Amino acid sequence: QLQLVESGGGLVQPGGSLRLSCATSGFTLAYYAIGWFRQAPGKGREGVSCISGSAARTAYADSVKGRFSISKDNAKNTVYLQMNSLKPEDTGVYYCAAVRNLASCTVVGDRAYNYWGQGTQVTVSS
């Protein structure tokens, strides 16, 4: 059974950093694109970053470019989202999602992804 489990969320002050992890099981990570999405209170879910199965392609939302970095470790079946220079507007529940795609990925829409984790809360506040 394909599963994704997010961890690493928490409370951090503005300007701080967090590293989120998406632990996967039940499939070969090298064949799947992984996307990170977030949902702030009262808002819709938005794409943050993604990485293709081959890791040759990554993408970021304009709001996080230069601050967030996505990476993966196929041997550990885990995808990471390093978040630096965090802002209050980065607050939300962060989800990772998977779709079989070796060559590309998208942060434009969440309907491209078939499998979702339960989410981890990130709160940026002083």
C-alpha positions as CSV (number, residue, x, y, z in Angstrom):
1,Q,0.0,0.0,0.0
2,L,1.4,3.4,-1.0
3,Q,1.9,5.7,1.9
4,L,3.4,9.2,2.5
5,V,4.1,10.5,6.0
6,E,5.1,14.1,6.6
7,S,7.2,15.2,9.6
8,G,9.3,18.2,10.7
9,G,6.7,20.8,11.1
10,G,6.5,23.1,14.2
11,L,6.5,26.6,15.5
12,V,9.3,28.8,14.3
13,Q,10.1,32.5,14.5
14,P,10.1,34.7,11.3
15,G,13.5,34.3,9.7
16,G,14.0,30.8,11.0
17,S,14.3,27.5,9.3
18,L,12.6,24.1,9.2
19,R,13.2,20.9,7.2
20,L,10.2,18.9,6.4
21,S,10.4,15.2,5.5
22,C,8.1,13.1,3.4
23,A,8.7,9.4,4.2
24,T,7.3,7.1,1.5
25,S,6.6,3.4,1.3
26,G,4.9,0.9,-0.9
27,F,6.4,2.2,-4.2
28,T,9.7,3.0,-5.9
29,L,10.4,6.6,-5.2
30,A,12.7,6.9,-8.2
31,Y,9.7,6.5,-10.5
32,Y,7.5,9.0,-8.8
33,A,7.3,12.8,-8.7
34,I,6.7,14.3,-5.3
35,G,5.0,17.6,-4.7
36,W,4.8,19.7,-1.6
37,F,1.6,21.7,-1.1
38,R,0.4,23.9,1.7
39,Q,-3.0,25.1,2.9
40,A,-3.3,28.2,5.1
41,P,-6.4,28.7,7.3
42,G,-9.4,29.8,5.2
43,K,-7.5,29.4,1.9
44,G,-7.2,26.8,-0.8
45,R,-4.3,24.4,-1.2
46,E,-1.3,25.8,-3.2
47,G,1.7,24.2,-4.7
48,V,5.1,25.0,-3.1
49,S,7.6,22.8,-4.7
50,C,8.1,19.5,-6.6
51,I,10.7,17.1,-7.8
52,S,10.5,14.5,-10.6
53,G,11.2,10.8,-10.1
54,S,14.6,11.2,-11.7
55,A,15.3,14.4,-9.7
56,A,16.3,16.1,-13.0
57,R,13.5,18.5,-12.7
58,T,12.4,20.6,-9.7
59,A,10.0,23.5,-9.5
60,Y,9.1,26.2,-7.0
61,A,6.3,28.6,-6.4
62,D,7.4,32.2,-6.9
63,S,6.6,32.9,-3.3
64,V,9.3,30.5,-2.1
65,K,12.0,30.7,-4.7
66,G,15.4,31.4,-3.2
67,R,14.2,30.4,0.3
68,F,13.0,26.7,-0.1
69,S,14.9,23.8,-1.5
70,I,13.6,20.3,-2.4
71,S,15.7,17.2,-2.5
72,K,15.3,13.4,-2.3
73,D,17.1,10.4,-1.0
74,N,15.9,7.3,-2.9
75,A,17.8,5.0,-0.7
76,K,15.9,6.3,2.3
77,N,12.6,6.7,0.4
78,T,12.4,10.2,1.6
79,V,11.9,13.7,0.1
80,Y,12.9,16.8,2.0
81,L,11.8,20.4,1.9
82,Q,14.3,22.8,3.4
83,M,12.6,26.0,4.3
84,N,14.8,29.0,5.2
85,S,14.0,32.7,5.9
86,L,10.5,31.7,6.9
87,K,7.7,34.3,6.9
88,P,4.4,34.4,8.7
89,E,2.7,33.9,5.3
90,D,4.4,30.5,5.1
91,T,2.1,29.3,7.9
92,G,-0.1,26.4,7.0
93,V,-0.5,22.6,6.8
94,Y,2.1,21.2,4.5
95,Y,1.3,18.1,2.5
96,C,3.4,15.9,0.2
97,A,1.8,14.1,-2.7
98,A,3.0,11.5,-5.3
99,V,2.3,10.7,-8.9
100,R,4.1,8.3,-11.2
101,N,6.3,10.5,-13.3
102,L,10.0,10.0,-14.0
103,A,10.7,13.1,-16.0
104,S,8.6,16.0,-14.8
105,C,6.5,17.5,-12.0
106,T,4.2,20.4,-11.4
107,V,3.2,22.8,-8.6
108,V,0.4,24.3,-10.7
109,G,-2.4,22.0,-9.6
110,D,-2.9,19.4,-7.0
111,R,-5.2,17.3,-9.2
112,A,-2.1,15.9,-11.0
113,Y,-1.2,13.9,-7.8
114,N,-2.8,10.6,-6.9
115,Y,-1.5,10.0,-3.4
116,W,-1.4,12.3,-0.4
117,G,0.0,12.3,3.1
118,Q,-1.9,13.6,6.2
119,G,0.1,16.8,6.5
120,T,2.3,18.6,9.1
121,Q,1.6,22.0,10.6
122,V,4.0,24.8,10.1
123,T,3.5,28.0,12.1
124,V,5.7,31.0,11.6
125,S,5.1,33.5,14.4
126,S,7.0,35.6,16.9
